[in-house]
């Protein structure tokens, strides 16, 4: 899908979109880890 948009957005914009996607993915992983830590703490109480 992103490869099809390369012609309309250009290489730099494609790289920016990939970077943004990686950032969002990392943030979601951090949220999952935080949620797991909260659930572990609740279970320990």
N, CA, C, O and CB atoms as a CASP TS submission, in Angstrom:
PFRMAT TS
TARGET T0000
AUTHOR 0000-0000-0000
METHOD Language model
MODEL 1
PARENT N/A
ATOM      1  N   UNK     1       0.819  -1.189   0.000  1.00  0.00           N
ATOM      2  CA  UNK     1       0.000   0.000   0.000  1.00  0.00           C
ATOM      3  C   UNK     1       0.867   1.258   0.000  1.00  0.00           C
ATOM      4  O   UNK     1       0.639   2.175  -0.789  1.00  0.00           O
ATOM      5  CB  UNK     1      -0.934  -0.005   1.201  1.00  0.00           C
ATOM      6  N   UNK     2       1.865   1.299   0.891  1.00  0.00           N
ATOM      7  CA  UNK     2       2.728   2.472   0.929  1.00  0.00           C
ATOM      8  C   UNK     2       3.545   2.612  -0.344  1.00  0.00           C
ATOM      9  O   UNK     2       3.832   3.727  -0.781  1.00  0.00           O
ATOM     10  CB  UNK     2       3.652   2.403   2.127  1.00  0.00           C
ATOM     11  N   UNK     3       3.917   1.491  -0.940  1.00  0.00           N
ATOM     12  CA  UNK     3       4.692   1.554  -2.182  1.00  0.00           C
ATOM     13  C   UNK     3       3.883   2.195  -3.310  1.00  0.00           C
ATOM     14  O   UNK     3       4.441   2.899  -4.151  1.00  0.00           O
ATOM     15  CB  UNK     3       5.147   0.148  -2.597  1.00  0.00           C
ATOM     16  N   UNK     4       2.583   1.957  -3.330  1.00  0.00           N
ATOM     17  CA  UNK     4       1.727   2.554  -4.353  1.00  0.00           C
ATOM     18  C   UNK     4       1.640   4.070  -4.203  1.00  0.00           C
ATOM     19  O   UNK     4       1.439   4.784  -5.185  1.00  0.00           O
ATOM     20  CB  UNK     4       0.332   1.947  -4.289  1.00  0.00           C
ATOM     21  N   UNK     5       1.791   4.553  -2.985  1.00  0.00           N
ATOM     22  CA  UNK     5       1.691   5.988  -2.733  1.00  0.00           C
ATOM     23  C   UNK     5       3.011   6.708  -2.970  1.00  0.00           C
ATOM     24  O   UNK     5       3.057   7.938  -2.951  1.00  0.00           O
ATOM     25  CB  UNK     5       1.224   6.234  -1.315  1.00  0.00           C
ATOM     26  N   UNK     6       4.067   5.967  -3.189  1.00  0.00           N
ATOM     27  CA  UNK     6       5.385   6.572  -3.352  1.00  0.00           C
ATOM     28  C   UNK     6       5.394   7.606  -4.469  1.00  0.00           C
ATOM     29  O   UNK     6       6.001   8.667  -4.324  1.00  0.00           O
ATOM     30  CB  UNK     6       6.424   5.499  -3.630  1.00  0.00           C
ATOM     31  N   UNK     7       4.736   7.313  -5.570  1.00  0.00           N
ATOM     32  CA  UNK     7       4.720   8.235  -6.698  1.00  0.00           C
ATOM     33  C   UNK     7       4.004   9.535  -6.354  1.00  0.00           C
ATOM     34  O   UNK     7       4.422  10.606  -6.793  1.00  0.00           O
ATOM     35  CB  UNK     7       4.060   7.583  -7.897  1.00  0.00           C
ATOM     36  N   UNK     8       2.933   9.453  -5.578  1.00  0.00           N
ATOM     37  CA  UNK     8       2.172  10.664  -5.284  1.00  0.00           C
ATOM     38  C   UNK     8       2.756  11.455  -4.111  1.00  0.00           C
ATOM     39  O   UNK     8       2.604  12.676  -4.064  1.00  0.00           O
ATOM     40  CB  UNK     8       0.730  10.304  -4.988  1.00  0.00           C
ATOM     41  N   UNK     9       3.413  10.794  -3.176  1.00  0.00           N
ATOM     42  CA  UNK     9       3.953  11.488  -2.007  1.00  0.00           C
ATOM     43  C   UNK     9       5.435  11.823  -2.146  1.00  0.00           C
ATOM     44  O   UNK     9       5.898  12.825  -1.601  1.00  0.00           O
ATOM     45  CB  UNK     9       3.743  10.647  -0.774  1.00  0.00           C
ATOM     46  N   UNK    10       6.156  11.017  -2.849  1.00  0.00           N
ATOM     47  CA  UNK    10       7.589  11.217  -2.946  1.00  0.00           C
ATOM     48  C   UNK    10       8.316  10.406  -1.892  1.00  0.00           C
ATOM     49  O   UNK    10       7.716   9.933  -0.926  1.00  0.00           O
ATOM     50  CB  UNK    10       7.934  12.691  -2.810  1.00  0.00           C
ATOM     51  N   UNK    11       9.583  10.258  -2.086  1.00  0.00           N
ATOM     52  CA  UNK    11      10.403   9.417  -1.207  1.00  0.00           C
ATOM     53  C   UNK    11      10.477   9.960   0.210  1.00  0.00           C
ATOM     54  O   UNK    11      10.382   9.196   1.171  1.00  0.00           O
ATOM     55  CB  UNK    11      11.802   9.285  -1.770  1.00  0.00           C
ATOM     56  N   UNK    12      10.644  11.266   0.353  1.00  0.00           N
ATOM     57  CA  UNK    12      10.780  11.848   1.692  1.00  0.00           C
ATOM     58  C   UNK    12       9.488  11.683   2.482  1.00  0.00           C
ATOM     59  O   UNK    12       9.523  11.319   3.658  1.00  0.00           O
ATOM     60  CB  UNK    12      11.158  13.338   1.601  1.00  0.00           C
ATOM     61  N   UNK    13       8.373  11.943   1.860  1.00  0.00           N
ATOM     62  CA  UNK    13       7.098  11.796   2.551  1.00  0.00           C
ATOM     63  C   UNK    13       6.848  10.336   2.925  1.00  0.00           C
ATOM     64  O   UNK    13       6.287  10.057   3.985  1.00  0.00           O
ATOM     65  CB  UNK    13       5.954  12.325   1.678  1.00  0.00           C
ATOM     66  N   UNK    14       7.250   9.422   2.081  1.00  0.00           N
ATOM     67  CA  UNK    14       7.098   8.000   2.390  1.00  0.00           C
ATOM     68  C   UNK    14       7.929   7.631   3.610  1.00  0.00           C
ATOM     69  O   UNK    14       7.467   6.897   4.482  1.00  0.00           O
ATOM     70  CB  UNK    14       7.506   7.132   1.184  1.00  0.00           C
ATOM     71  N   UNK    15       9.145   8.136   3.671  1.00  0.00           N
ATOM     72  CA  UNK    15      10.001   7.878   4.836  1.00  0.00           C
ATOM     73  C   UNK    15       9.399   8.488   6.095  1.00  0.00           C
ATOM     74  O   UNK    15       9.471   7.887   7.167  1.00  0.00           O
ATOM     75  CB  UNK    15      11.417   8.440   4.603  1.00  0.00           C
ATOM     76  N   UNK    16       8.810   9.666   5.981  1.00  0.00           N
ATOM     77  CA  UNK    16       8.166  10.286   7.137  1.00  0.00           C
ATOM     78  C   UNK    16       6.991   9.450   7.625  1.00  0.00           C
ATOM     79  O   UNK    16       6.794   9.289   8.829  1.00  0.00           O
ATOM     80  CB  UNK    16       7.696  11.700   6.792  1.00  0.00           C
ATOM     81  N   UNK    17       6.216   8.921   6.695  1.00  0.00           N
ATOM     82  CA  UNK    17       5.084   8.066   7.072  1.00  0.00           C
ATOM     83  C   UNK    17       5.573   6.784   7.747  1.00  0.00           C
ATOM     84  O   UNK    17       4.987   6.338   8.733  1.00  0.00           O
ATOM     85  CB  UNK    17       4.230   7.720   5.831  1.00  0.00           C
ATOM     86  N   UNK    18       6.645   6.194   7.219  1.00  0.00           N
ATOM     87  CA  UNK    18       7.214   4.995   7.834  1.00  0.00           C
ATOM     88  C   UNK    18       7.728   5.294   9.241  1.00  0.00           C
ATOM     89  O   UNK    18       7.550   4.486  10.153  1.00  0.00           O
ATOM     90  CB  UNK    18       8.349   4.435   6.964  1.00  0.00           C
ATOM     91  N   UNK    19       8.362   6.447   9.418  1.00  0.00           N
ATOM     92  CA  UNK    19       8.865   6.847  10.726  1.00  0.00           C
ATOM     93  C   UNK    19       7.720   7.056  11.706  1.00  0.00           C
ATOM     94  O   UNK    19       7.797   6.637  12.861  1.00  0.00           O
ATOM     95  CB  UNK    19       9.701   8.122  10.610  1.00  0.00           C
ATOM     96  N   UNK    20       6.659   7.703  11.241  1.00  0.00           N
ATOM     97  CA  UNK    20       5.489   7.924  12.086  1.00  0.00           C
ATOM     98  C   UNK    20       4.845   6.595  12.481  1.00  0.00           C
ATOM     99  O   UNK    20       4.440   6.416  13.629  1.00  0.00           O
ATOM    100  CB  UNK    20       4.466   8.816  11.364  1.00  0.00           C
ATOM    101  N   UNK    21       4.752   5.677  11.542  1.00  0.00           N
ATOM    102  CA  UNK    21       4.193   4.361  11.829  1.00  0.00           C
ATOM    103  C   UNK    21       5.036   3.622  12.866  1.00  0.00           C
ATOM    104  O   UNK    21       4.491   2.986  13.768  1.00  0.00           O
ATOM    105  CB  UNK    21       4.091   3.532  10.544  1.00  0.00           C
ATOM    106  N   UNK    22       6.352   3.702  12.745  1.00  0.00           N
ATOM    107  CA  UNK    22       7.244   3.059  13.711  1.00  0.00           C
ATOM    108  C   UNK    22       7.075   3.685  15.097  1.00  0.00           C
ATOM    109  O   UNK    22       7.099   2.983  16.107  1.00  0.00           O
ATOM    110  CB  UNK    22       8.713   3.171  13.248  1.00  0.00           C
ATOM    111  N   UNK    23       6.905   5.004  15.138  1.00  0.00           N
ATOM    112  CA  UNK    23       6.715   5.701  16.414  1.00  0.00           C
ATOM    113  C   UNK    23       5.424   5.249  17.085  1.00  0.00           C
ATOM    114  O   UNK    23       5.409   4.969  18.284  1.00  0.00           O
ATOM    115  CB  UNK    23       6.696   7.226  16.203  1.00  0.00           C
ATOM    116  N   UNK    24       4.350   5.180  16.321  1.00  0.00           N
ATOM    117  CA  UNK    24       3.054   4.762  16.869  1.00  0.00           C
ATOM    118  C   UNK    24       3.126   3.312  17.352  1.00  0.00           C
ATOM    119  O   UNK    24       2.583   2.972  18.403  1.00  0.00           O
ATOM    120  CB  UNK    24       1.933   4.922  15.808  1.00  0.00           C
ATOM    121  N   UNK    25       3.796   2.471  16.578  1.00  0.00           N
ATOM    122  CA  UNK    25       3.948   1.068  16.974  1.00  0.00           C
ATOM    123  C   UNK    25       4.709   0.960  18.286  1.00  0.00           C
ATOM    124  O   UNK    25       4.326   0.184  19.162  1.00  0.00           O
ATOM    125  CB  UNK    25       4.671   0.272  15.876  1.00  0.00           C
ATOM    126  N   UNK    26       5.789   1.732  18.430  1.00  0.00           N
ATOM    127  CA  UNK    26       6.574   1.721  19.671  1.00  0.00           C
ATOM    128  C   UNK    26       5.737   2.217  20.848  1.00  0.00           C
ATOM    129  O   UNK    26       5.811   1.654  21.941  1.00  0.00           O
ATOM    130  CB  UNK    26       7.837   2.590  19.518  1.00  0.00           C
ATOM    131  N   UNK    27       4.944   3.263  20.634  1.00  0.00           N
ATOM    132  CA  UNK    27       4.092   3.780  21.702  1.00  0.00           C
ATOM    133  C   UNK    27       3.050   2.751  22.130  1.00  0.00           C
ATOM    134  O   UNK    27       2.771   2.611  23.320  1.00  0.00           O
ATOM    135  CB  UNK    27       3.403   5.067  21.252  1.00  0.00           C
ATOM    136  N   UNK    28       2.480   2.038  21.179  1.00  0.00           N
ATOM    137  CA  UNK    28       1.508   0.992  21.520  1.00  0.00           C
ATOM    138  C   UNK    28       2.166  -0.129  22.330  1.00  0.00           C
ATOM    139  O   UNK    28       1.559  -0.660  23.261  1.00  0.00           O
ATOM    140  CB  UNK    28       0.871   0.414  20.239  1.00  0.00           C
ATOM    141  N   UNK    29       3.396  -0.487  21.981  1.00  0.00           N
ATOM    142  CA  UNK    29       4.116  -1.505  22.737  1.00  0.00           C
ATOM    143  C   UNK    29       4.384  -1.038  24.163  1.00  0.00           C
ATOM    144  O   UNK    29       4.289  -1.825  25.105  1.00  0.00           O
ATOM    145  CB  UNK    29       5.433  -1.855  22.041  1.00  0.00           C
ATOM    146  N   UNK    30       4.720   0.255  24.327  1.00  0.00           N
ATOM    147  CA  UNK    30       4.939   0.800  25.662  1.00  0.00           C
ATOM    148  C   UNK    30       3.652   0.810  26.474  1.00  0.00           C
ATOM    149  O   UNK    30       3.672   0.531  27.672  1.00  0.00           O
ATOM    150  CB  UNK    30       5.510   2.209  25.572  1.00  0.00           C
ATOM    151  N   UNK    31       2.541   1.127  25.837  1.00  0.00           N
ATOM    152  CA  UNK    31       1.250   1.110  26.522  1.00  0.00           C
ATOM    153  C   UNK    31       0.905  -0.306  26.967  1.00  0.00           C
ATOM    154  O   UNK    31       0.414  -0.506  28.078  1.00  0.00           O
ATOM    155  CB  UNK    31       0.143   1.669  25.608  1.00  0.00           C
ATOM    156  N   UNK    32       1.160  -1.289  26.104  1.00  0.00           N
ATOM    157  CA  UNK    32       0.908  -2.685  26.471  1.00  0.00           C
ATOM    158  C   UNK    32       1.757  -3.098  27.670  1.00  0.00           C
ATOM    159  O   UNK    32       1.268  -3.777  28.573  1.00  0.00           O
ATOM    160  CB  UNK    32       1.193  -3.614  25.280  1.00  0.00           C
ATOM    161  N   UNK    33       3.020  -2.694  27.682  1.00  0.00           N
ATOM    162  CA  UNK    33       3.906  -3.034  28.798  1.00  0.00           C
ATOM    163  C   UNK    33       3.416  -2.365  30.081  1.00  0.00           C
ATOM    164  O   UNK    33       3.434  -2.984  31.145  1.00  0.00           O
ATOM    165  CB  UNK    33       5.364  -2.608  28.490  1.00  0.00           C
ATOM    166  N   UNK    34       2.984  -1.124  29.992  1.00  0.00           N
ATOM    167  CA  UNK    34       2.469  -0.404  31.155  1.00  0.00           C
ATOM    168  C   UNK    34       1.206  -1.076  31.694  1.00  0.00           C
ATOM    169  O   UNK    34       1.050  -1.241  32.903  1.00  0.00           O
ATOM    170  CB  UNK    34       2.176   1.062  30.792  1.00  0.00           C
ATOM    171  N   UNK    35       0.317  -1.457  30.793  1.00  0.00           N
ATOM    172  CA  UNK    35      -0.909  -2.149  31.192  1.00  0.00           C
ATOM    173  C   UNK    35      -0.588  -3.475  31.877  1.00  0.00           C
ATOM    174  O   UNK    35      -1.211  -3.828  32.878  1.00  0.00           O
ATOM    175  CB  UNK    35      -1.811  -2.390  29.973  1.00  0.00           C
ATOM    176  N   UNK    36       0.382  -4.205  31.337  1.00  0.00           N
ATOM    177  CA  UNK    36       0.791  -5.462  31.960  1.00  0.00           C
ATOM    178  C   UNK    36       1.341  -5.231  33.358  1.00  0.00           C
ATOM    179  O   UNK    36       1.061  -6.005  34.274  1.00  0.00           O
ATOM    180  CB  UNK    36       1.833  -6.167  31.101  1.00  0.00           C
ATOM    181  N   UNK    37       2.123  -4.169  33.527  1.00  0.00           N
ATOM    182  CA  UNK    37       2.683  -3.848  34.857  1.00  0.00           C
ATOM    183  C   UNK    37       1.580  -3.492  35.837  1.00  0.00           C
ATOM    184  O   UNK    37       1.636  -3.887  37.001  1.00  0.00           O
ATOM    185  CB  UNK    37       3.689  -2.685  34.759  1.00  0.00           C
ATOM    186  N   UNK    38       0.583  -2.753  35.383  1.00  0.00           N
ATOM    187  CA  UNK    38      -0.541  -2.400  36.260  1.00  0.00           C
ATOM    188  C   UNK    38      -1.312  -3.650  36.666  1.00  0.00           C
ATOM    189  O   UNK    38      -1.660  -3.821  37.835  1.00  0.00           O
ATOM    190  CB  UNK    38      -1.486  -1.394  35.561  1.00  0.00           C
ATOM    191  N   UNK    39      -1.577  -4.520  35.702  1.00  0.00           N
ATOM    192  CA  UNK    39      -2.321  -5.757  36.014  1.00  0.00           C
ATOM    193  C   UNK    39      -1.522  -6.654  36.955  1.00  0.00           C
ATOM    194  O   UNK    39      -2.106  -7.294  37.829  1.00  0.00           O
ATOM    195  CB  UNK    39      -2.660  -6.528  34.716  1.00  0.00           C
ATOM    196  N   UNK    40      -0.208  -6.716  36.798  1.00  0.00           N
ATOM    197  CA  UNK    40       0.616  -7.516  37.706  1.00  0.00           C
ATOM    198  C   UNK    40       0.586  -6.935  39.109  1.00  0.00           C
ATOM    199  O   UNK    40       0.526  -7.673  40.093  1.00  0.00           O
ATOM    200  CB  UNK    40       2.062  -7.594  37.199  1.00  0.00           C
ATOM    201  N   UNK    41       0.626  -5.618  39.199  1.00  0.00           N
ATOM    202  CA  UNK    41       0.578  -4.963  40.525  1.00  0.00           C
ATOM    203  C   UNK    41      -0.771  -5.191  41.172  1.00  0.00           C
ATOM    204  O   UNK    41      -0.837  -5.454  42.373  1.00  0.00           O
ATOM    205  CB  UNK    41       0.857  -3.442  40.407  1.00  0.00           C
ATOM    206  N   UNK    42      -1.854  -5.098  40.405  1.00  0.00           N
ATOM    207  CA  UNK    42      -3.186  -5.351  40.965  1.00  0.00           C
ATOM    208  C   UNK    42      -3.302  -6.776  41.464  1.00  0.00           C
ATOM    209  O   UNK    42      -3.912  -7.024  42.504  1.00  0.00           O
ATOM    210  CB  UNK    42      -4.272  -5.073  39.924  1.00  0.00           C
ATOM    211  N   UNK    43      -2.725  -7.709  40.737  1.00  0.00           N
ATOM    212  CA  UNK    43      -2.793  -9.123  41.127  1.00  0.00           C
ATOM    213  C   UNK    43      -1.982  -9.373  42.396  1.00  0.00           C
ATOM    214  O   UNK    43      -2.311 -10.263  43.181  1.00  0.00           O
ATOM    215  CB  UNK    43      -2.281 -10.026  39.984  1.00  0.00           C
ATOM    216  N   UNK    44      -0.934  -8.599  42.594  1.00  0.00           N
ATOM    217  CA  UNK    44      -0.081  -8.784  43.771  1.00  0.00           C
ATOM    218  C   UNK    44      -0.712  -8.202  45.036  1.00  0.00           C
ATOM    219  O   UNK    44      -0.325  -8.574  46.144  1.00  0.00           O
ATOM    220  CB  UNK    44       1.280  -8.142  43.535  1.00  0.00           C
ATOM    221  N   UNK    45      -1.665  -7.307  44.885  1.00  0.00           N
ATOM    222  CA  UNK    45      -2.270  -6.667  46.058  1.00  0.00           C
ATOM    223  C   UNK    45      -3.233  -7.568  46.795  1.00  0.00           C
ATOM    224  O   UNK    45      -3.815  -7.159  47.800  1.00  0.00           O
ATOM    225  CB  UNK    45      -2.984  -5.417  45.648  1.00  0.00           C
TER
END
